Amino acid sequence: MNKLKYTLVVFSLIFSSLSYAELEDANVIRSVWDMKSQSCNGVLANDMSRNVNEENIKATKTIDLQELGLRFKVPQYPQVEEVIVKLNLGDRSRGVTDNYILISDQDLEPPFAAIVITELPAQMATMEQAFSAVTTLENQLAMKSGYNIELEKIDGPHGPSLQMVINNRVGSYCYPTSDFKFVPTGYDVTTIGISRFSFINGKLVEFSIVIAIPENISKSESVGYAEAVMDGYWKRLTII
């Protein structure tokens, strides 16, 4: 089975039975990796090293980012027996400092879920400035991908936020801060990529997840279904 087909099957398994807004702690975290970089061409084994806190994260299902003042409780994904966590902290490839929490179910596979915590420069120190930058960047990525987006203003546990829904999105090795990738023609899978952007502790936080829509969920219900999954997901990040 090729990687793309494998990934789409995994997405379908992960969310095919999820219809509630609360996620439990991960049953098993198989590995926690530090990433030297997040290459769009794939993951190489020599780009990964074991996180020094791996055993504690496995035991507590908790990632404490003390310097950022944030904590993430790694959730359990239905039909995924073992979760893989990849951390790419202090990444400067976009000209700002990004801190990635990436979730997959295989060490060398692309993520299907991510949290990106961006430490903002002085010119983007307010929520309004940060959200303006989000609007500009996401529209640029959408244009490169030939897709039109809408950033909706919403409220939630992290205060005023922006939400973006992308039909038929899939994960990629540069997910979620790169050009959008979509389910290719010929694959009988319907997905929704949903992202939310919040201003937390003076930082811009992106929550992104790809959700396969079960066959019993109608098109008119699919966005609400994806939003319910995201409701459970973004509550897993809290301030220390």
C-alpha positions as CSV (number, residue, x, y, z in Angstrom):
1,M,0.0,0.0,0.0
2,N,1.5,3.4,-1.0
3,K,2.0,6.1,1.6
4,L,-0.9,8.3,0.5
5,K,-3.4,5.5,0.4
6,Y,-2.1,4.3,3.8
7,T,-2.5,7.8,5.3
8,L,-6.0,8.2,4.0
9,V,-7.1,4.8,5.4
10,V,-5.7,5.8,8.7
11,F,-7.6,9.1,8.7
12,S,-10.8,7.2,8.0
13,L,-10.2,4.8,10.8
14,I,-9.2,7.5,13.3
15,F,-12.4,9.5,13.0
16,S,-15.0,7.2,11.6
17,S,-16.6,6.6,15.0
18,L,-15.9,9.9,16.7
19,S,-19.1,11.9,17.3
20,Y,-18.5,13.7,20.6
21,A,-16.6,16.8,21.8
22,E,-14.5,15.2,24.5
23,L,-11.2,13.3,23.9
24,E,-9.7,11.0,26.5
25,D,-5.9,10.8,27.2
26,A,-4.0,8.7,24.7
27,N,-3.9,5.0,25.6
28,V,-0.4,4.5,24.4
29,I,2.3,6.9,23.2
30,R,4.8,4.7,21.4
31,S,7.5,7.3,20.9
32,V,8.3,11.0,21.3
33,W,10.7,12.5,18.9
34,D,12.6,15.8,18.6
35,M,12.8,16.9,15.0
36,K,15.8,18.8,13.7
37,S,13.6,20.2,10.9
38,Q,10.3,19.7,9.2
39,S,11.2,18.9,5.6
40,C,8.4,18.9,3.0
41,N,10.2,16.0,1.2
42,G,9.7,13.5,4.0
43,V,11.2,12.5,7.3
44,L,14.7,11.0,7.5
45,A,15.7,8.9,10.5
46,N,18.8,11.0,11.1
47,D,16.5,14.1,11.5
48,M,14.9,12.6,14.6
49,S,16.2,11.9,18.1
50,R,14.5,10.6,21.2
51,N,13.1,13.4,23.4
52,V,14.8,13.5,26.8
53,N,11.4,13.6,28.5
54,E,9.9,10.7,26.5
55,E,9.3,8.3,29.4
56,N,7.5,11.0,31.4
57,I,5.4,12.1,28.5
58,K,4.5,8.4,27.8
59,A,3.5,8.0,31.5
60,T,1.6,11.2,32.0
61,K,0.3,11.8,28.4
62,T,1.3,15.4,29.0
63,I,3.7,17.7,27.1
64,D,4.8,20.6,29.3
65,L,6.3,23.5,27.4
66,Q,7.5,25.4,30.4
67,E,9.2,28.2,28.5
68,L,6.0,28.9,26.6
69,G,3.7,28.5,29.7
70,L,1.6,25.9,27.9
71,R,0.6,22.3,28.5
72,F,-0.9,19.8,26.0
73,K,-2.6,16.6,27.0
74,V,-2.1,14.1,24.2
75,P,-5.5,12.7,23.2
76,Q,-6.6,9.2,22.2
77,Y,-7.6,8.8,18.6
78,P,-10.2,6.0,17.9
79,Q,-8.8,3.0,16.1
80,V,-5.2,4.2,16.7
81,E,-3.5,1.8,19.1
82,E,-0.3,3.8,19.5
83,V,0.3,7.5,19.0
84,I,3.5,9.1,17.8
85,V,4.5,12.6,19.0
86,K,7.0,14.7,17.1
87,L,8.3,18.0,18.5
88,N,9.9,20.6,16.4
89,L,10.6,23.5,18.8
90,G,12.3,26.8,18.1
91,D,11.9,26.4,14.3
92,R,13.0,29.6,12.5
93,S,12.2,28.5,8.9
94,R,9.3,31.0,8.5
95,G,11.3,33.9,9.9
96,V,9.5,33.7,13.3
97,T,9.9,31.2,16.1
98,D,7.5,28.3,15.7
99,N,7.0,25.4,18.1
100,Y,5.3,22.4,16.5
101,I,3.5,19.5,18.2
102,L,2.8,16.9,15.5
103,I,0.7,13.8,15.8
104,S,0.9,10.8,13.6
105,D,0.5,7.0,14.0
106,Q,3.8,6.0,12.4
107,D,7.3,7.4,13.0
108,L,8.0,8.3,9.4
109,E,4.5,9.2,8.3
110,P,3.1,12.8,7.9
111,P,1.0,14.2,10.7
112,F,-2.8,14.2,10.7
113,A,-3.0,16.7,13.6
114,A,-0.8,19.5,14.8
115,I,-0.5,22.4,17.2
116,V,1.8,25.3,16.2
117,I,2.7,27.9,18.8
118,T,4.3,31.0,17.3
119,E,6.3,33.4,19.3
120,L,5.4,36.8,17.8
121,P,7.7,39.7,17.0
122,A,6.9,43.2,18.4
123,Q,5.0,44.3,15.3
124,M,2.5,41.4,15.8
125,A,2.2,41.6,19.6
126,T,-1.6,42.1,19.8
127,M,-4.4,39.7,18.9
128,E,-5.6,42.0,16.1
129,Q,-2.1,42.1,14.5
130,A,-1.6,38.4,14.9
131,F,-5.0,37.6,13.3
132,S,-4.2,40.0,10.4
133,A,-1.0,38.1,9.8
134,V,-3.0,34.8,9.8
135,T,-5.4,36.2,7.2
136,T,-2.6,37.3,4.9
137,L,-0.6,34.0,5.2
138,E,-3.5,31.6,4.9
139,N,-4.8,33.5,1.8
140,Q,-1.3,33.2,0.3
141,L,-1.2,29.5,0.9
142,A,-4.8,29.1,-0.5
143,M,-3.9,30.9,-3.7
144,K,-0.9,28.7,-4.2
145,S,-3.2,25.7,-3.8
146,G,-5.9,27.1,-6.0
147,Y,-8.4,27.2,-3.1
148,N,-10.6,29.9,-1.7
149,I,-10.8,30.2,2.0
150,E,-13.0,32.0,4.6
151,L,-11.7,32.8,8.1
152,E,-14.7,32.8,10.4
153,K,-14.6,34.7,13.7
154,I,-15.6,32.4,16.6
155,D,-15.5,32.3,20.4
156,G,-14.2,29.4,22.5
157,P,-12.2,28.3,25.5
158,H,-9.2,30.4,24.3
159,G,-11.3,33.5,23.7
160,P,-11.9,35.2,20.2
161,S,-10.5,32.9,17.5
162,L,-10.5,32.4,13.8
163,Q,-11.7,29.2,12.1
164,M,-10.8,27.9,8.6
165,V,-12.5,24.8,7.0
166,I,-10.9,23.2,4.0
167,N,-12.7,20.4,2.2
168,N,-10.8,17.3,1.2
169,R,-7.5,18.4,2.9
170,V,-4.9,15.8,3.8
171,G,-1.8,16.0,6.0
172,S,1.6,16.4,4.6
173,Y,5.2,16.5,5.8
174,C,5.0,20.3,6.1
175,Y,1.5,20.3,7.6
176,P,0.0,22.6,8.6
177,T,2.0,25.7,7.7
178,S,2.5,24.9,4.0
179,D,0.6,24.7,0.8
180,F,-2.7,22.8,1.1
181,K,-2.7,19.2,0.0
182,F,-5.9,17.5,-1.1
183,V,-7.4,14.0,-1.5
184,P,-6.4,13.1,-5.1
185,T,-8.9,12.0,-7.7
186,G,-9.7,8.3,-7.5
187,Y,-9.7,8.0,-3.7
188,D,-13.1,7.4,-2.2
189,V,-12.5,9.4,0.9
190,T,-14.1,12.6,2.0
191,T,-12.1,14.7,4.5
192,I,-12.3,18.1,6.2
193,G,-9.3,19.9,7.3
194,I,-10.2,22.3,10.1
195,S,-7.9,24.9,11.7
196,R,-8.4,27.3,14.5
197,F,-6.2,30.2,15.5
198,S,-6.1,31.7,19.0
199,F,-4.1,34.3,20.9
200,I,-2.9,32.6,24.1
201,N,-0.3,33.9,26.5
202,G,0.8,36.5,24.0
203,K,1.4,33.8,21.3
204,L,-0.4,32.8,18.2
205,V,-1.6,29.2,18.4
206,E,-2.8,27.2,15.4
207,F,-4.8,24.0,16.1
208,S,-5.2,21.9,12.9
209,I,-6.6,18.4,12.3
210,V,-7.7,16.4,9.3
211,I,-10.9,14.5,9.7
212,A,-12.3,11.8,7.5
213,I,-16.1,12.1,7.3
214,P,-18.0,8.8,7.8
215,E,-20.4,7.6,5.2
216,N,-23.3,8.0,7.5
217,I,-22.7,11.7,7.9
218,S,-24.4,13.8,5.3
219,K,-22.6,16.7,3.5
220,S,-24.7,19.2,5.3
221,E,-23.7,17.7,8.7
222,S,-20.0,17.2,7.9
223,V,-18.7,20.6,9.0
224,G,-20.6,20.4,12.3
225,Y,-19.1,16.9,12.8
226,A,-15.6,18.3,12.2
227,E,-16.2,21.2,14.5
228,A,-17.3,18.8,17.3
229,V,-14.0,16.9,16.9
230,M,-12.0,20.1,17.0
231,D,-14.0,21.3,20.1
232,G,-12.5,18.3,21.9
233,Y,-9.0,18.7,20.4
234,W,-8.3,22.4,21.2
235,K,-9.4,22.1,24.8
236,R,-6.5,19.8,25.4
237,L,-4.1,22.8,25.4
238,T,-4.1,24.8,28.6
239,I,-2.0,27.5,30.3
240,I,0.4,26.3,33.0
